[in-house]
Amino acid sequence: MSLTVGEVRHLEEIAIDLPIDEILDRPPFPTWMDSRHAAGKLRDAVAEVRPAVLAEIEPRGMYRILETDDSGIAAYEPPELLLDAEYVCSVVVTVGELSDEEDEAPQLFEGFVRDAVENVALTVITETVGDEIRDVAEKNGWNTTRLFTPGDGGYDWPLSNRRYVFETLPTDEIGVSLLDNGLNVPNKTISGVVGMGSSVTQVPGFHSCLGCPILQECDYADTSDLAPVTN
């Protein structure tokens, strides 16, 4: 699709399927399935919570491409890869407001599994939006950096810089806001910035955990298809 620089692109209905096998192939499930007994128990639990998760989530997103020099991002001291790009793309993706499971007093194990399935859904939705952004870039003859999300541990871009994303996008139109402490609302929301341009080195994946100091200890880390990131 074509997109004018400065135009806000809304994505109100993002369709995802989430087959059980795909869920189990994504973090944190591979690290949880350390035995045949665990694998069977997890598959059963995922099969049980998956329909409720798919019924409740309301995938939405938006993005906007701006010329880097006119975007105001330099004031937020972003990673050099963004400053060096000709364009920057602000991105917000959410699964929507989910119900409070504490009221239903689920078993601890089932609660962990449901939370993990919701996180997988958010990852898949983000990748779907990322595919569209990369298609736009390709049509313009641009490459793209990874998605840089303020507050991630893989590079020095503090959480407070999420303000840039929310200042460049009308996120209230998809029910997303930013708290004073820098947290997204709803909680299962991703906000960040992608660099774009003909001089950008293309990365193989849209979002990466590479470089995070707790990478080895984190069950949710996924670096299987991505190249190392440098600032």
N, C-alpha and C positions, 0 to 999 in steps of 0.2 A: 504494500500500500504506500501511497505518497503522503507526506506530511510536511506542512509548512513550518519552518523554524519559528518558534514562539507559540505555536498552536498547542492547546492542551488536548490530549487524547484521552477520552474516557473509555474504560472497559467495564461495563456493568454486568455482563453475563459471560463469565469465563468457564467454559465447560471442561471438566476433568472427569476421568473415569476411575482411576485408582484401583486396578486389579489387586487382589490379595498378594500375588507373587511380587508385584512391583513394590508394594508397601514393605514386604519382608526383605526386599533387596536394598532398601534405603535405610540410612542411619536413623535411629540407633539399633534397629533390629538385628543386623548381622552380628554385632558384638554381644547381643543378648542371647543369641541362639547357639549356645556353647555345648549343647548335647541334644540327642534325639528327643529326650523327654521335654527339654525346654522348647525345642522347635515345634513340637506338636502342640504344646500348651499355648505358645505364642500364636500359632496359626489359628487355633480355635478362638482365642481371645480377639484377634484382629477381625476374624470373620463375624464375630458377635457385635463388635462396636462399629465396624465400617459402615453399615447402613445408616446408623444414627448420625455419624459424623457427616456423611455425604448429604443427608437430609437437612442438617442444621447449617452447614457453612453457606455463606453467601459471597462467593469469590468476586472481588472487585479490584480495580486498579486504575491508575492514571500515570501519564508521563508527559514530559514537555522538554523539547530540545531548544537550547539557547546557544548563541555564540559565546564562547568562553570569556572573551574580553569584555562583553557587555552583560554578563550574567551576574556579576557581583560575588562570584564564588571565591575570588582571591581573598576577600576579607575574612573568610572562614578557614584559611590556612589548610587547604585540602592536600592530599598526596600529590606529588609532583606530576604523576601520570595524568591527573585531571587538569592541572594548570597547563601542561604541555599540549593537551588536546585542542583541536580547533573548536569543538562544540562540547557541551556538557548536557546530559539528559537526567533530569530529576525523575525519580521513580518512587511510587508508593503502591504497595500491594497488600491486600488484607483478606482474611477468610470471614471477616465480619464479627459481630458480637456473639459469643458463644454462651450457652447457659452455664450457670454455676453448678457444677457437679456436686459440690459439698452438700447441697440441699437434699440430694438423692442418696447420700452416704454410700457411694460405691465401695467395693472392696479395693484395697490399696493397689493390688496388682492390676485390676481392671482400669483404675484411674490412671496409672502410669501408661498403660497401653493406649488408652483413648487419647491422652495428651500427646503421645508419640505419633499416633495416626493423624491428629490435627496438624502437627508440625510437618509431617510428610506432605499433607495436603497443601500447606502454605508453600513448601519448597516447590512442589509441582506447579502451583499457580504462578509463582515467581518465575520459574523457568519458561512457562507458557508466555508470559508477558515479555520476558527477555528474548524469546524467539521472534516476537513481533518487532521489538526494538532493533534487533540485529538485521531483520529483513529490511526495515526502513533504512538502516545504515548501508546495507549492501546495495540497495537501489540508488543510493546517492554516491556510491563509490567510496564509502568510508569503512574503516575498521572500528572495533570497539574494545575498550578496556573491560576488565571485570567490573562488577557492581561493587562500589565502595560504600559501605554502610557505617556511618559514624558510631563509634563505640565498640566496633569489633576489635579484637586483640591483635590482629595480624599487621596493623600499621598504626601510626600515631595520628589518629583523627578523633578527638574526644567526642563523647556522646552529645555534648551541648551543641555541636555543629549540625545536628539534625534540623535545627531552626532554618538552615538554608533551604532544605527540601520543602519545608512547609511554607516558607515565604514565597516559593516559586510555583506552588501548586495550590489550587482551591480544594484542599482535601476534605473540607466539610461536605462537599458535594457527594462524596462516597462514604460519609460517616466516619472519617478518620480525623483524629486531632492529636496534638502534642502537649503533654503535661509540662509544667515548669521544671520538673526534674529530668526532662529529656526522654521520658518513656512514651511509646506510642499507645494510643487507645483507638481501637481494641488492642489487646495485648499481642495477639497473633497477627502482627503487621510488620512488614519490612519496608524501610525507607532508606533510599540511598541515591547515589549519583554514578552515572556511567560516562566515561570519556569517549568521544567519537571524532573521527576525522581521517583523512587520507594518510597522515603521518603517524597515526597510532598503530602500534603493533597488535595484530589480532590475537586475542586469547581464545583457547578452545572452549572455555566454559563461561557462563554468565556470572556465577557466584562461587566464591571459594573460601575455604577455611585456612588455606595455606598461610603460614606465617604466624598464626595465633599461638601464643605461648603455652596454652593448655591443650594444644592439638592432640597430643598423645594420650591425654587422660579423658578426653571428651567423647562420650558415646555418640554424640550427634555430628561429629566431624565427618566430612565427605570430601576427599581430595582425589577421587579415583580418576577423573577425566580432565583435570585442570593442570595448567603449567604453573611453576612458581611465580610469585608476584614480587616485583621490586618497586620501591617507592621512587 
